[in-house]
């Protein structure tokens, strides 16, 4: 069992932080095992995060909300 946040937004839609800022913050927190970037109507940040998943200590699920 682990911890997940499967609904996150970035500046690609209505979030306040870039995808890199979100991923770096989650890395510093060290508490999540799985995340999903689910910006509204766009996949660019979600796919970027997924393409760079090897650089982060948690699983990344691409999504769109």
Steps between C-alpha positions, in 0.01 A plus 500: 500500500615851428377853456372656178366829372325434172367849430760776454504806277788705361525835324403316181141548621391664826786402733743740667827311436678361195523125460868507605416699813224253589725197450788653694270591789364146515855367497597727791189395698589135458154376597332399174549176310275579202378822339291597200523836325142563382488847345176609333481420128878481446753219530832681448606518868370154574689346210816698581488367857445144375790527253731609785367257762839330538625821668245484782458258795127441443280362224339747260169436327413722203148632500260778404208636698 
